[in-house]
Amino acid sequence: MTDRTRIIVVGGGPAGLTAAIALAAARVPVTLVAQSGPGDNRTTALVASSLAALDALGVWERCRAQAAPLAVMRIVDDTGRLIRAPEAHFSAAEIGLDAFGYNIENRHLIAAMQARAAELPTLERIDGAVSALAPATDDVTVSLADGRVLRAPLVIAADGRRSLGRAAAGIALREHRYPQSAMTLCFGHSLPHDDTSTEFHTAEGPFTLVPLPGRRSSLVWVMHPRSLAPVRALDDAALAREIERRSHSILGKVTLENSRGLFPLSSSIAERFADRRIALVGEAGHVIPPIGAQGLNLGLRDAAAIAEIAAGALLQSGDPGAPEVLARYDQARRQDVGRRARAVDLVNRSLLSDFLPVQSARGFGLYLLDRIGPLRRAVMREGVAPSGDLPALMRGEPLPPL
């Protein structure tokens, strides 16, 4: 496959699938290389701009019924400290929206994306593992574990935290590890959630309940590693009781549904988001803590941006992997990713700090957000539709066909 218009996408998660679908919908020949793996039991809170992109790609209509609207967001200071922030409520109706976004299980989102990908004639899918990538002057060689070899002028690396693409491009990471771990799971409950996401801020990190369809919710529980061991040792019935206790029974009796996800918290940002004909999207380029529903939404914006920039180069009979093309992608994503990562880091560090002035500043900030309408509305709008130049897809505009 030495076709000069073909693009290879490595990685079959939401970010990789979005890039592949966006390009193939614009009639760009794409090869998606992804190895089948275990199911993903996590959920994603998709903000309005991500929903616009999925709708434009014909994905959202396939999975909307499995998603729950996030109409209200509630922040509760549960730190137990001397200085506590007031409870804050944010309603989507205040900025003219039915919902800030929708929460969906990743397995439903990925299934909808895979179904859409199967319809696109210019999208070739290979179920296999990549063993090596070798960038050269004119193309990148992608070697598969089964011995096959592919080549393309551009590789979009959506291959996760331990990205082979990032290593092959010689791109370093700036990393930080937090003294925290996270547990994720889904559960049923006896009381309705009323489309309200509730985030309890504790001294160890957020304890966040996010609606799912029916009387179901997902949980992201951030805690100190010393707390993880005893929590991890609880059986399902005991863990359900502990979740009910920590949520102050706002959802009633809790029943666990599926396996638990456990992982240490860290953040990392690539020094460059593209080089040597390889563009990084999603966790290949950045990882941030699961706070404020930023991670996957950033990855989808990465995918939309590289698809738009690469397809634009091809429309002008250019080289989609040329240095100037990849420089445009790097510039387009750096400010957005950096700003979101700094905001999440600030919120997380403010929860962990025992320094009274920091606690006072955090409490005063939430007080201002709760009391000053224009400020609150500006923050809400920035959350659902980030300022700056959004990729066309994030405005609901499909890419022009090749």
KEZA-700422 format. One record per residue (C-alpha): residue number from 0; y, z, x negated. Coordinates in Angstrom, 1 decimal, always signed. Layout:
pos:NUM	y:Y	z:Z	x:X
...
end
This chain:
pos:0	y:+0.0	z:+0.0	x:+0.0
pos:1	y:+2.8	z:-1.2	x:-2.2
pos:2	y:+4.9	z:-2.4	x:+0.8
pos:3	y:+8.5	z:-1.7	x:-0.2
pos:4	y:+9.4	z:-0.5	x:+3.3
pos:5	y:+6.5	z:+2.0	x:+3.7
pos:6	y:+7.3	z:+5.7	x:+3.5
pos:7	y:+4.7	z:+8.4	x:+2.9
pos:8	y:+5.0	z:+11.8	x:+4.6
pos:9	y:+2.8	z:+14.6	x:+3.2
pos:10	y:+2.2	z:+17.5	x:+5.6
pos:11	y:+1.3	z:+17.6	x:+9.2
pos:12	y:+3.4	z:+20.6	x:+10.4
pos:13	y:+6.3	z:+20.2	x:+12.8
pos:14	y:+8.8	z:+19.1	x:+10.1
pos:15	y:+6.5	z:+16.5	x:+8.7
pos:16	y:+5.5	z:+15.2	x:+12.1
pos:17	y:+9.2	z:+15.0	x:+13.1
pos:18	y:+10.1	z:+12.9	x:+10.1
pos:19	y:+7.1	z:+10.6	x:+10.6
pos:20	y:+7.7	z:+10.1	x:+14.3
pos:21	y:+11.4	z:+9.5	x:+13.9
pos:22	y:+10.8	z:+6.8	x:+11.2
pos:23	y:+7.9	z:+5.2	x:+13.1
pos:24	y:+9.9	z:+5.1	x:+16.3
pos:25	y:+12.5	z:+3.1	x:+14.4
pos:26	y:+9.7	z:+0.7	x:+13.4
pos:27	y:+9.6	z:+1.9	x:+9.8
pos:28	y:+6.0	z:+1.7	x:+8.4
pos:29	y:+4.9	z:+5.3	x:+7.7
pos:30	y:+1.8	z:+6.9	x:+6.4
pos:31	y:+1.3	z:+10.5	x:+7.3
pos:32	y:-1.1	z:+12.4	x:+5.1
pos:33	y:-2.2	z:+15.7	x:+6.5
pos:34	y:-5.4	z:+17.7	x:+6.3
pos:35	y:-6.7	z:+19.3	x:+9.4
pos:36	y:-6.7	z:+23.1	x:+9.2
pos:37	y:-6.9	z:+26.3	x:+11.2
pos:38	y:-4.7	z:+26.6	x:+14.3
pos:39	y:-1.2	z:+28.0	x:+14.0
pos:40	y:-0.8	z:+31.2	x:+16.1
pos:41	y:+2.9	z:+31.5	x:+15.5
pos:42	y:+5.7	z:+30.6	x:+17.9
pos:43	y:+9.0	z:+28.9	x:+17.4
pos:44	y:+12.3	z:+29.4	x:+19.2
pos:45	y:+13.7	z:+25.9	x:+19.4
pos:46	y:+17.5	z:+25.8	x:+19.7
pos:47	y:+19.4	z:+23.2	x:+21.7
pos:48	y:+19.9	z:+20.6	x:+18.9
pos:49	y:+16.2	z:+20.7	x:+18.1
pos:50	y:+15.4	z:+20.2	x:+21.7
pos:51	y:+17.7	z:+17.2	x:+21.8
pos:52	y:+15.8	z:+15.7	x:+18.9
pos:53	y:+12.4	z:+16.3	x:+20.4
pos:54	y:+13.5	z:+14.9	x:+23.7
pos:55	y:+14.9	z:+11.7	x:+22.0
pos:56	y:+11.5	z:+11.3	x:+20.2
pos:57	y:+9.5	z:+11.6	x:+23.4
pos:58	y:+7.9	z:+14.9	x:+22.4
pos:59	y:+9.6	z:+17.5	x:+24.5
pos:60	y:+8.4	z:+16.1	x:+27.8
pos:61	y:+4.8	z:+16.6	x:+26.7
pos:62	y:+5.2	z:+20.4	x:+25.9
pos:63	y:+8.1	z:+21.7	x:+28.0
pos:64	y:+5.7	z:+23.3	x:+30.5
pos:65	y:+4.3	z:+25.5	x:+27.7
pos:66	y:+7.7	z:+26.8	x:+26.7
pos:67	y:+9.9	z:+29.6	x:+28.1
pos:68	y:+13.7	z:+29.5	x:+28.3
pos:69	y:+15.8	z:+32.0	x:+26.3
pos:70	y:+18.6	z:+32.7	x:+28.7
pos:71	y:+19.7	z:+36.0	x:+27.4
pos:72	y:+19.5	z:+37.5	x:+23.9
pos:73	y:+19.8	z:+41.3	x:+23.5
pos:74	y:+20.3	z:+43.3	x:+20.3
pos:75	y:+19.4	z:+47.0	x:+20.4
pos:76	y:+20.2	z:+49.4	x:+17.5
pos:77	y:+16.9	z:+51.4	x:+17.1
pos:78	y:+17.6	z:+52.6	x:+13.6
pos:79	y:+18.0	z:+56.2	x:+14.6
pos:80	y:+20.8	z:+56.6	x:+12.0
pos:81	y:+24.0	z:+58.5	x:+12.3
pos:82	y:+26.1	z:+55.4	x:+12.8
pos:83	y:+24.6	z:+53.0	x:+15.3
pos:84	y:+25.8	z:+49.7	x:+16.7
pos:85	y:+26.4	z:+49.3	x:+20.4
pos:86	y:+23.9	z:+47.3	x:+22.4
pos:87	y:+24.9	z:+43.7	x:+22.6
pos:88	y:+24.1	z:+41.0	x:+25.2
pos:89	y:+24.5	z:+37.3	x:+24.8
pos:90	y:+24.1	z:+35.0	x:+27.8
pos:91	y:+23.7	z:+31.3	x:+27.6
pos:92	y:+25.5	z:+30.9	x:+30.9
pos:93	y:+28.6	z:+32.1	x:+29.2
pos:94	y:+28.8	z:+28.9	x:+27.2
pos:95	y:+27.6	z:+26.6	x:+30.0
pos:96	y:+23.9	z:+26.4	x:+29.2
pos:97	y:+20.8	z:+27.3	x:+31.1
pos:98	y:+19.2	z:+28.6	x:+27.9
pos:99	y:+20.0	z:+29.0	x:+24.2
pos:100	y:+16.7	z:+27.3	x:+23.6
pos:101	y:+13.0	z:+27.6	x:+24.4
pos:102	y:+10.2	z:+29.6	x:+22.8
pos:103	y:+6.9	z:+27.7	x:+22.4
pos:104	y:+3.6	z:+28.4	x:+20.6
pos:105	y:+3.3	z:+26.1	x:+17.6
pos:106	y:-0.1	z:+24.9	x:+18.7
pos:107	y:+1.4	z:+23.3	x:+21.8
pos:108	y:+4.3	z:+21.8	x:+19.9
pos:109	y:+2.1	z:+20.3	x:+17.2
pos:110	y:-0.3	z:+18.9	x:+19.9
pos:111	y:+2.6	z:+17.2	x:+21.6
pos:112	y:+3.8	z:+15.7	x:+18.4
pos:113	y:+0.4	z:+14.5	x:+17.4
pos:114	y:+0.0	z:+12.8	x:+20.8
pos:115	y:+3.3	z:+11.0	x:+20.4
pos:116	y:+2.5	z:+10.0	x:+16.8
pos:117	y:-0.8	z:+8.4	x:+18.0
pos:118	y:+1.2	z:+6.0	x:+20.2
pos:119	y:+3.4	z:+4.6	x:+17.4
pos:120	y:+1.9	z:+1.4	x:+15.9
pos:121	y:+3.8	z:+1.6	x:+12.6
pos:122	y:+2.5	z:+5.2	x:+11.9
pos:123	y:-0.8	z:+5.4	x:+10.0
pos:124	y:-2.4	z:+8.8	x:+9.9
pos:125	y:-4.8	z:+9.9	x:+7.2
pos:126	y:-6.7	z:+13.2	x:+7.6
pos:127	y:-7.1	z:+14.3	x:+4.0
pos:128	y:-5.7	z:+16.4	x:+1.2
pos:129	y:-3.3	z:+15.3	x:-1.5
pos:130	y:-4.5	z:+16.1	x:-5.0
pos:131	y:-1.6	z:+14.8	x:-7.0
pos:132	y:+1.8	z:+13.0	x:-6.8
pos:133	y:+3.2	z:+11.0	x:-9.7
pos:134	y:+6.7	z:+9.7	x:-9.4
pos:135	y:+7.7	z:+6.7	x:-11.4
pos:136	y:+10.8	z:+4.4	x:-11.7
pos:137	y:+10.0	z:+2.3	x:-8.6
pos:138	y:+7.6	z:+4.3	x:-6.6
pos:139	y:+5.5	z:+7.4	x:-6.2
pos:140	y:+1.7	z:+7.4	x:-6.6
pos:141	y:-0.1	z:+9.7	x:-4.1
pos:142	y:-3.7	z:+10.5	x:-5.1
pos:143	y:-5.9	z:+11.8	x:-2.3
pos:144	y:-8.8	z:+14.3	x:-2.8
pos:145	y:-11.3	z:+11.6	x:-1.7
pos:146	y:-10.2	z:+9.2	x:-4.5
pos:147	y:-7.9	z:+7.0	x:-2.5
pos:148	y:-4.5	z:+6.1	x:-4.0
pos:149	y:-1.3	z:+5.3	x:-2.1
pos:150	y:+2.1	z:+4.2	x:-3.3
pos:151	y:+5.5	z:+4.1	x:-1.7
pos:152	y:+9.2	z:+4.0	x:-2.8
pos:153	y:+9.8	z:+7.4	x:-1.0
pos:154	y:+7.6	z:+10.4	x:-0.3
pos:155	y:+8.8	z:+13.0	x:+2.2
pos:156	y:+7.2	z:+16.3	x:+1.1
pos:157	y:+6.6	z:+18.6	x:+4.0
pos:158	y:+3.8	z:+20.3	x:+2.3
pos:159	y:+4.8	z:+24.0	x:+2.6
pos:160	y:+5.8	z:+26.8	x:+0.3
pos:161	y:+3.4	z:+25.7	x:-2.5
pos:162	y:+4.6	z:+22.2	x:-2.4
pos:163	y:+2.9	z:+19.7	x:-4.7
pos:164	y:+5.8	z:+17.4	x:-4.0
pos:165	y:+8.4	z:+19.9	x:-5.2
pos:166	y:+6.4	z:+20.4	x:-8.4
pos:167	y:+6.0	z:+16.7	x:-9.0
pos:168	y:+9.7	z:+16.2	x:-8.6
pos:169	y:+10.4	z:+18.9	x:-11.2
pos:170	y:+12.5	z:+21.0	x:-8.8
pos:171	y:+12.8	z:+24.7	x:-9.4
pos:172	y:+13.2	z:+27.5	x:-6.7
pos:173	y:+15.6	z:+30.3	x:-6.5
pos:174	y:+13.4	z:+33.1	x:-5.0
pos:175	y:+13.9	z:+36.6	x:-3.7
pos:176	y:+11.3	z:+39.0	x:-2.4
pos:177	y:+12.2	z:+41.6	x:+0.2
pos:178	y:+10.6	z:+45.1	x:+0.4
pos:179	y:+9.2	z:+44.0	x:+3.8
pos:180	y:+6.2	z:+42.4	x:+5.5
pos:181	y:+5.9	z:+40.9	x:+8.9
pos:182	y:+3.3	z:+40.9	x:+11.7
pos:183	y:+3.3	z:+38.1	x:+14.3
pos:184	y:+1.2	z:+37.9	x:+17.5
pos:185	y:+1.3	z:+37.0	x:+21.2
pos:186	y:+0.7	z:+39.4	x:+24.0
pos:187	y:+0.7	z:+39.8	x:+27.8
pos:188	y:+2.6	z:+42.5	x:+29.6
pos:189	y:+2.9	z:+43.9	x:+33.1
pos:190	y:+6.6	z:+43.6	x:+33.7
pos:191	y:+8.7	z:+40.3	x:+33.7
pos:192	y:+10.8	z:+39.5	x:+30.6
pos:193	y:+13.4	z:+37.7	x:+32.8
pos:194	y:+13.8	z:+35.0	x:+30.1
pos:195	y:+15.4	z:+37.7	x:+27.8
pos:196	y:+14.7	z:+38.0	x:+24.1
pos:197	y:+15.1	z:+41.5	x:+22.8
pos:198	y:+15.6	z:+42.3	x:+19.2
pos:199	y:+15.3	z:+46.0	x:+18.2
pos:200	y:+17.0	z:+46.6	x:+14.9
pos:201	y:+15.1	z:+49.3	x:+13.0
pos:202	y:+15.6	z:+50.8	x:+9.6
pos:203	y:+12.7	z:+48.7	x:+8.3
pos:204	y:+13.7	z:+45.4	x:+9.9
pos:205	y:+13.8	z:+43.7	x:+13.3
pos:206	y:+11.2	z:+44.2	x:+16.0
pos:207	y:+11.7	z:+41.1	x:+18.1
pos:208	y:+10.2	z:+40.3	x:+21.5
pos:209	y:+10.6	z:+36.6	x:+22.6
pos:210	y:+9.5	z:+35.3	x:+26.0
pos:211	y:+6.6	z:+32.9	x:+26.6
pos:212	y:+5.7	z:+31.4	x:+30.0
pos:213	y:+4.6	z:+33.9	x:+32.6
pos:214	y:+4.3	z:+37.5	x:+31.7
pos:215	y:+3.7	z:+36.8	x:+28.0
pos:216	y:+5.8	z:+37.2	x:+24.9
pos:217	y:+5.6	z:+36.8	x:+21.2
pos:218	y:+6.3	z:+39.5	x:+18.6
pos:219	y:+7.8	z:+39.3	x:+15.2
pos:220	y:+7.6	z:+42.8	x:+13.7
pos:221	y:+9.2	z:+43.3	x:+10.3
pos:222	y:+8.4	z:+46.5	x:+8.5
pos:223	y:+8.1	z:+48.1	x:+5.1
pos:224	y:+4.8	z:+47.4	x:+3.3
pos:225	y:+4.0	z:+51.1	x:+3.4
pos:226	y:+4.1	z:+50.9	x:+7.2
pos:227	y:+1.9	z:+47.8	x:+7.3
pos:228	y:-1.3	z:+49.4	x:+6.2
pos:229	y:-1.6	z:+51.9	x:+9.0
pos:230	y:-0.4	z:+49.4	x:+11.6
pos:231	y:-2.9	z:+46.8	x:+10.3
pos:232	y:-5.7	z:+49.4	x:+10.6
pos:233	y:-5.2	z:+49.8	x:+14.4
pos:234	y:-7.6	z:+48.3	x:+16.8
pos:235	y:-6.2	z:+46.0	x:+19.5
pos:236	y:-6.0	z:+48.8	x:+22.1
pos:237	y:-4.1	z:+51.2	x:+19.8
pos:238	y:-1.9	z:+48.4	x:+18.5
pos:239	y:-1.0	z:+47.5	x:+22.1
pos:240	y:+0.0	z:+51.1	x:+22.8
pos:241	y:+2.1	z:+51.2	x:+19.6
pos:242	y:+3.9	z:+47.9	x:+20.6
pos:243	y:+4.6	z:+49.4	x:+24.0
pos:244	y:+6.0	z:+52.5	x:+22.4
pos:245	y:+8.2	z:+50.7	x:+20.0
pos:246	y:+9.5	z:+48.4	x:+22.7
pos:247	y:+10.4	z:+51.5	x:+24.8
pos:248	y:+8.1	z:+50.1	x:+27.6
pos:249	y:+10.7	z:+47.5	x:+28.6
pos:250	y:+7.8	z:+45.0	x:+29.3
pos:251	y:+5.4	z:+47.6	x:+30.7
pos:252	y:+1.7	z:+47.7	x:+29.7
pos:253	y:+0.9	z:+45.5	x:+26.7
pos:254	y:-2.3	z:+43.5	x:+26.2
pos:255	y:-3.0	z:+41.6	x:+22.9
pos:256	y:-4.0	z:+38.0	x:+23.1
pos:257	y:-4.9	z:+36.5	x:+19.8
pos:258	y:-5.2	z:+37.1	x:+16.1
pos:259	y:-2.4	z:+38.7	x:+14.1
pos:260	y:-0.4	z:+36.9	x:+11.4
pos:261	y:+0.6	z:+39.0	x:+8.4
pos:262	y:+2.8	z:+37.9	x:+5.5
pos:263	y:+5.2	z:+39.4	x:+3.0
pos:264	y:+8.9	z:+38.5	x:+3.4
pos:265	y:+10.7	z:+36.4	x:+0.9
pos:266	y:+13.4	z:+33.8	x:+0.7
pos:267	y:+13.6	z:+30.7	x:-1.5
pos:268	y:+15.8	z:+27.7	x:-1.8
pos:269	y:+15.1	z:+24.7	x:-3.9
pos:270	y:+17.7	z:+23.9	x:-6.6
pos:271	y:+17.7	z:+20.3	x:-5.2
pos:272	y:+16.3	z:+19.0	x:-2.0
pos:273	y:+15.3	z:+15.6	x:-3.5
pos:274	y:+14.7	z:+14.0	x:-6.8
pos:275	y:+12.5	z:+11.4	x:-8.4
pos:276	y:+11.8	z:+9.6	x:-5.1
pos:277	y:+10.6	z:+12.8	x:-3.4
pos:278	y:+12.5	z:+14.5	x:-0.6
pos:279	y:+11.7	z:+18.1	x:+0.5
pos:280	y:+11.7	z:+19.1	x:+4.1
pos:281	y:+10.9	z:+22.4	x:+5.7
pos:282	y:+9.3	z:+25.2	x:+3.7
pos:283	y:+8.9	z:+22.8	x:+0.7
pos:284	y:+12.7	z:+23.1	x:+0.3
pos:285	y:+13.5	z:+26.5	x:+1.8
pos:286	y:+12.0	z:+29.7	x:+3.1
pos:287	y:+14.0	z:+32.4	x:+4.9
pos:288	y:+12.9	z:+35.5	x:+6.7
pos:289	y:+11.9	z:+35.2	x:+10.4
pos:290	y:+15.2	z:+36.5	x:+11.7
pos:291	y:+17.5	z:+34.7	x:+14.1
pos:292	y:+15.1	z:+31.7	x:+14.8
pos:293	y:+16.4	z:+29.7	x:+11.8
pos:294	y:+13.4	z:+28.6	x:+9.7
pos:295	y:+11.8	z:+25.8	x:+11.7
pos:296	y:+15.0	z:+24.6	x:+13.2
pos:297	y:+16.3	z:+24.1	x:+9.7
pos:298	y:+13.2	z:+22.2	x:+8.9
pos:299	y:+13.6	z:+19.9	x:+11.9
pos:300	y:+17.2	z:+19.2	x:+10.8
pos:301	y:+15.8	z:+18.3	x:+7.4
pos:302	y:+13.4	z:+15.9	x:+8.9
pos:303	y:+16.0	z:+14.3	x:+11.1
pos:304	y:+18.4	z:+13.9	x:+8.2
pos:305	y:+16.0	z:+12.3	x:+5.8
pos:306	y:+14.7	z:+10.0	x:+8.5
pos:307	y:+18.2	z:+8.8	x:+9.3
pos:308	y:+19.3	z:+8.4	x:+5.7
pos:309	y:+16.1	z:+6.6	x:+4.6
pos:310	y:+16.0	z:+4.3	x:+7.7
pos:311	y:+19.7	z:+3.5	x:+7.1
pos:312	y:+19.0	z:+2.4	x:+3.6
pos:313	y:+16.2	z:+0.1	x:+4.8
pos:314	y:+18.4	z:-1.4	x:+7.5
pos:315	y:+20.7	z:-2.5	x:+4.7
pos:316	y:+17.8	z:-3.9	x:+2.8
pos:317	y:+18.1	z:-1.1	x:+0.3
pos:318	y:+15.7	z:+1.3	x:-1.5
pos:319	y:+14.9	z:+4.4	x:+0.6
pos:320	y:+14.0	z:+6.4	x:-2.5
pos:321	y:+17.0	z:+5.3	x:-4.7
pos:322	y:+18.9	z:+8.1	x:-6.5
pos:323	y:+22.0	z:+7.6	x:-4.4
pos:324	y:+20.1	z:+7.8	x:-1.2
pos:325	y:+18.4	z:+11.0	x:-2.2
pos:326	y:+21.8	z:+12.4	x:-3.3
pos:327	y:+23.1	z:+11.8	x:+0.2
pos:328	y:+20.2	z:+13.8	x:+1.6
pos:329	y:+20.7	z:+16.6	x:-0.8
pos:330	y:+24.4	z:+16.8	x:+0.0
pos:331	y:+23.7	z:+16.6	x:+3.8
pos:332	y:+21.4	z:+19.6	x:+3.8
pos:333	y:+22.7	z:+21.9	x:+1.1
pos:334	y:+25.6	z:+23.4	x:+3.1
pos:335	y:+23.6	z:+24.0	x:+6.3
pos:336	y:+20.6	z:+25.6	x:+4.6
pos:337	y:+22.8	z:+27.7	x:+2.3
pos:338	y:+25.0	z:+29.0	x:+5.1
pos:339	y:+22.0	z:+30.0	x:+7.3
pos:340	y:+20.1	z:+31.6	x:+4.5
pos:341	y:+23.1	z:+33.7	x:+3.5
pos:342	y:+23.6	z:+34.9	x:+7.1
pos:343	y:+20.0	z:+35.9	x:+7.5
pos:344	y:+20.0	z:+37.7	x:+4.2
pos:345	y:+23.2	z:+39.6	x:+5.1
pos:346	y:+21.7	z:+40.8	x:+8.5
pos:347	y:+18.5	z:+41.8	x:+6.9
pos:348	y:+20.1	z:+43.7	x:+4.0
pos:349	y:+22.5	z:+45.5	x:+6.4
pos:350	y:+19.4	z:+46.9	x:+8.2
pos:351	y:+17.8	z:+48.1	x:+5.0
pos:352	y:+20.9	z:+49.8	x:+3.6
pos:353	y:+21.4	z:+53.5	x:+3.8
pos:354	y:+25.0	z:+53.1	x:+2.6
pos:355	y:+27.3	z:+54.5	x:+5.4
pos:356	y:+30.1	z:+51.9	x:+4.9
pos:357	y:+27.5	z:+49.1	x:+5.3
pos:358	y:+26.1	z:+50.7	x:+8.5
pos:359	y:+29.7	z:+51.1	x:+9.8
pos:360	y:+30.5	z:+47.4	x:+9.0
pos:361	y:+27.4	z:+46.2	x:+10.8
pos:362	y:+28.1	z:+48.4	x:+13.8
pos:363	y:+31.7	z:+47.3	x:+14.0
pos:364	y:+30.7	z:+43.6	x:+13.7
pos:365	y:+28.3	z:+43.9	x:+16.7
pos:366	y:+31.0	z:+45.8	x:+18.6
pos:367	y:+33.5	z:+43.0	x:+18.1
pos:368	y:+30.9	z:+40.3	x:+19.1
pos:369	y:+30.1	z:+42.3	x:+22.3
pos:370	y:+33.8	z:+42.9	x:+23.2
pos:371	y:+35.7	z:+39.8	x:+22.1
pos:372	y:+34.7	z:+36.9	x:+24.4
pos:373	y:+36.1	z:+34.0	x:+22.3
pos:374	y:+34.4	z:+35.3	x:+19.1
pos:375	y:+31.1	z:+35.9	x:+21.0
pos:376	y:+31.2	z:+32.4	x:+22.5
pos:377	y:+32.0	z:+30.8	x:+19.1
pos:378	y:+29.0	z:+32.5	x:+17.5
pos:379	y:+26.7	z:+31.5	x:+20.4
pos:380	y:+27.8	z:+27.9	x:+20.1
pos:381	y:+27.2	z:+27.8	x:+16.4
pos:382	y:+23.7	z:+29.2	x:+16.9
pos:383	y:+22.6	z:+26.5	x:+19.3
pos:384	y:+24.6	z:+23.5	x:+17.9
pos:385	y:+25.6	z:+24.1	x:+14.3
pos:386	y:+29.0	z:+22.9	x:+13.2
pos:387	y:+29.3	z:+20.1	x:+10.7
pos:388	y:+27.8	z:+16.6	x:+10.8
pos:389	y:+24.5	z:+16.9	x:+12.6
pos:390	y:+21.9	z:+14.1	x:+12.2
pos:391	y:+21.9	z:+11.6	x:+15.0
pos:392	y:+18.6	z:+12.8	x:+16.3
pos:393	y:+20.0	z:+16.4	x:+16.7
pos:394	y:+22.6	z:+14.9	x:+19.0
pos:395	y:+19.8	z:+13.2	x:+21.1
pos:396	y:+20.3	z:+9.7	x:+19.6
pos:397	y:+17.2	z:+7.8	x:+18.4
pos:398	y:+17.4	z:+5.9	x:+15.2
pos:399	y:+18.2	z:+2.2	x:+15.4
pos:400	y:+15.1	z:+0.1	x:+15.0
pos:401	y:+14.4	z:-1.7	x:+11.7
end
